[in-house]
Amino acid sequence: MQSLAQEIKSFSKNNLRKQCTRVTTLSGRRIIETWKGSTVQVVEETVQPETACGYIQDNSWDLQVGYIKPYLLLGSQDAAHDFGTMRKYKVTHVLNVAYGVENAFPDLFIYKTLSILDLPDTDIISYIQECAQFIDQAKADKGVVLVHCNSGVSRSVSVVTGYLMLREKRAFGDAFALVKSARPAACPNPGFMEQLKSFKPQSFTIVNGLNHE
C-alpha cells in the first residue's frame, strides 16, 4: 500500500493552486501538505506518545462554522474536532470528506467518511449523490450535519454547493454565493469550480427516494 505522501504525489498536476493543509490525526501523527505549482511537499512527524491524547492543541484552529440550513453546517476539521463547537451547534451527524483526518468522537455522533483528494482532476461530482443522501438522512432524523474537509475551503464547500444545486435546483452562482456568505473562506480548487459550473442536477433521477445517474 502506498504511503499518504506517495499517493498524493502521484496525483499532482501542474495547474494545482498553491495551498497548505495541516492535519493532526488522533494518534498524534502530523501531516503537512504544501502545494507549489506542480510540486507537493509532504512532511510527516510523530508527536511523543505522552502528548498524543485525542487531538493536539493548535492555537491557530479555525472554529468558524458556516450556517447553510437549520440542518446543514460547513466547517473545517478543527470545528469537527472541538467538542465545545459541536455541542454549541447541536451537531448530530458529521460528513467527513477530508483525506487522512480521523473522526474525533465516533461514539457520540453519526459519521460518514469519504476520503476525497483536493485535486482539480478529482471527480467531485461523483460524490455529490452519496453525500446528499447522508445529509438528507440527518434532516429526516431532525438532526444537524456538519460537513467538513481539512480546511473547510475546497472539498466540503464543493459538496455543500453541489447539494444545494441538486436538492434545491439552484444555479451554481446562487448556490455558491449562499455558501460563500456563510463560510467566507470558501474557495474550491479550479477543477472543482469548473465541474460545479457544468453540473447538471437534472441528470439525476429519483428512484425510491434516492438519486441515481
TAHU-V151581 format. One record per pair of residues at least 12 apart in sequence whose C-alpha atoms are under 10 Angstrom apart, sorted by sequence separation. I is the first residue (numbers start at 1). GAP is how many residues later the second one is. If there is no record, write none. Layout:
BEGIN
i->[I:I]
gap->[GAP:GAP]
END
This chain:
BEGIN
i->[20:21:22:31:32:63:64:94:101:135:147:148:161:163:164:201:20:21:30:31:32:62:63:65:114:147:161:162:19:20:21:30:31:62:63:64:65:80:99:101:161:162:164:19:20:29:30:31:61:62:63:64:65:80:93:94:95:96:97:98:99:100:160:161:164:18:19:20:29:30:61:62:63:73:80:92:93:94:95:96:97:98:99:100:114:131:160:161:18:19:28:29:30:61:62:63:91:92:93:94:95:96:97:98:99:100:114:161:176:17:18:19:28:29:60:61:63:71:73:91:92:93:94:95:96:97:98:99:112:113:158:161:16:17:18:27:28:29:63:70:71:72:77:91:92:93:94:95:96:97:98:99:112:157:160:161:16:17:18:20:22:24:27:28:29:58:61:62:65:71:74:76:77:81:96:97:98:176:15:16:17:18:19:20:21:22:23:24:25:28:57:61:63:64:65:71:72:73:74:77:81:83:97:158:172:176:14:15:16:18:20:24:27:28:63:67:71:72:73:76:80:81:82:83:112:157:12:14:15:16:24:28:29:55:63:80:81:82:86:111:112:157:173:13:14:16:27:28:65:77:80:81:110:172:173:8:12:13:14:27:28:56:57:77:80:83:135:171:172:5:12:13:26:27:28:29:30:55:77:157:171:172:4:5:11:12:13:25:26:27:28:29:54:55:77:132:136:153:172:5:12:24:26:27:28:110:131:132:135:157:158:171:172:9:11:25:26:27:131:157:158:159:171:9:10:24:25:26:97:128:129:132:133:153:156:157:158:171:9:24:25:118:124:128:131:132:136:152:153:154:155:157:158:165:169:170:8:9:24:117:118:127:128:131:132:153:154:155:156:169:8:9:24:110:116:125:128:129:152:153:154:155:159:162:166:168:169:8:24:97:111:115:124:125:128:129:132:151:152:153:154:155:158:162:165:166:167:5:96:110:111:112:113:114:118:119:124:127:128:132:151:152:153:154:157:158:161:162:165:166:5:6:95:109:113:118:119:152:153:154:165:166:5:118:125:128:129:155:158:159:162:164:165:166:4:5:117:118:124:125:128:154:158:162:163:166:5:95:116:154:162:4:94:95:116:93:94:93:93:94:167:93:166:92:93:91:93:101:55:92:98:100:101:54:92:93:94:95:96:97:98:99:100:54:92:93:94:95:96:97:98:99:91:92:93:94:95:96:97:98:24:90:91:92:93:94:95:96:97:98:23:24:90:91:92:93:94:95:96:98:22:23:26:89:90:91:97:89:90:98:99:89:98:86:97:98:86:96:97:86:96:95:97:72:71:72:95:71:72:80:71:72:79:80:124:125:71:80:120:121:123:124:31:70:71:77:79:80:119:120:121:122:123:124:31:69:71:76:77:78:80:118:119:120:121:122:125:71:72:73:74:75:76:77:78:118:119:120:121:124:125:70:71:72:73:74:75:76:77:78:79:119:120:123:124:129:70:71:72:73:74:75:76:77:78:79:118:119:120:122:125:128:70:71:72:73:74:75:76:77:78:118:120:121:125:136:23:25:26:27:69:70:71:72:73:74:75:76:77:120:125:129:23:24:25:26:69:75:76:125:133:23:24:25:26:75:76:133:23:24:25:26:68:74:75:132:133:23:25:67:74:132:66:76:130:65:66:75:76:129:130:65:74:75:129:130:65:74:128:129:129:74:66:74:65:73:126:64:72:62:61:62:8:66:68:68:4:4:68:16:17:16:17:15:16:15:16:74:11:13:14:15:73:11:12:13:75:11:12:13:74:75:8:11:12:73:74:7:8:11:68:73:75:8:11:67:68:75:66:67:68:74:66:68:69:66:67:68:66:67:68:66:67:65:66:64:65:66:64:66:64:66:64:24:23:22:23:21:22:21:20:19:17:18:17:16:17:15:16:17:15:16:15]
gap->[12:12:12:12:12:12:12:12:12:12:12:12:12:12:12:12:13:13:13:13:13:13:13:13:13:13:13:13:14:14:14:14:14:14:14:14:14:14:14:14:14:14:14:15:15:15:15:15:15:15:15:15:15:15:15:15:15:15:15:15:15:15:15:15:15:16:16:16:16:16:16:16:16:16:16:16:16:16:16:16:16:16:16:16:16:16:16:16:17:17:17:17:17:17:17:17:17:17:17:17:17:17:17:17:17:17:17:17:17:18:18:18:18:18:18:18:18:18:18:18:18:18:18:18:18:18:18:18:18:18:18:18:19:19:19:19:19:19:19:19:19:19:19:19:19:19:19:19:19:19:19:19:19:19:19:19:20:20:20:20:20:20:20:20:20:20:20:20:20:20:20:20:20:20:20:20:20:20:21:21:21:21:21:21:21:21:21:21:21:21:21:21:21:21:21:21:21:21:21:21:21:21:21:21:21:21:22:22:22:22:22:22:22:22:22:22:22:22:22:22:22:22:22:22:22:22:23:23:23:23:23:23:23:23:23:23:23:23:23:23:23:23:23:24:24:24:24:24:24:24:24:24:24:24:24:25:25:25:25:25:25:25:25:25:25:25:25:25:25:26:26:26:26:26:26:26:26:26:26:26:26:26:27:27:27:27:27:27:27:27:27:27:27:27:27:27:27:27:27:28:28:28:28:28:28:28:28:28:28:28:28:28:28:29:29:29:29:29:29:29:29:29:29:30:30:30:30:30:30:30:30:30:30:30:30:30:30:30:31:31:31:31:31:31:31:31:31:31:31:31:31:31:31:31:31:31:32:32:32:32:32:32:32:32:32:32:32:32:32:32:33:33:33:33:33:33:33:33:33:33:33:33:33:33:33:33:33:34:34:34:34:34:34:34:34:34:34:34:34:34:34:34:34:34:34:34:34:35:35:35:35:35:35:35:35:35:35:35:35:35:35:35:35:35:35:35:35:35:35:35:36:36:36:36:36:36:36:36:36:36:36:36:37:37:37:37:37:37:37:37:37:37:37:37:38:38:38:38:38:38:38:38:38:38:38:38:39:39:39:39:39:40:40:40:40:41:41:42:44:44:44:45:45:46:46:47:48:48:49:49:49:49:49:50:50:50:50:50:50:50:50:50:50:51:51:51:51:51:51:51:51:51:52:52:52:52:52:52:52:52:53:53:53:53:53:53:53:53:53:53:54:54:54:54:54:54:54:54:54:54:55:55:55:55:55:55:55:56:56:56:56:57:57:58:58:58:59:59:59:60:60:61:62:63:64:64:64:65:66:66:67:67:67:67:67:67:68:68:68:68:68:68:69:69:69:69:69:69:69:69:69:69:69:69:70:70:70:70:70:70:70:70:70:70:70:70:70:71:71:71:71:71:71:71:71:71:71:71:71:71:71:72:72:72:72:72:72:72:72:72:72:72:72:72:72:72:73:73:73:73:73:73:73:73:73:73:73:73:73:73:73:73:74:74:74:74:74:74:74:74:74:74:74:74:74:74:75:75:75:75:75:75:75:75:75:75:75:75:75:75:75:75:76:76:76:76:76:76:76:76:76:77:77:77:77:77:77:77:78:78:78:78:78:78:78:78:78:79:79:79:79:79:80:80:80:81:81:81:81:81:81:82:82:82:82:82:83:83:83:83:84:85:86:86:87:87:87:88:88:89:90:90:91:91:92:93:95:96:96:102:102:103:103:104:104:105:105:105:106:106:106:106:106:107:107:107:107:108:108:108:108:108:109:109:109:109:109:110:110:110:110:110:110:111:111:111:111:111:112:112:112:112:113:113:113:114:114:114:115:115:115:116:116:117:117:118:118:118:119:119:120:120:121:126:127:128:128:129:129:130:131:170:171:171:172:173:173:174:174:174:175:175:176]
END
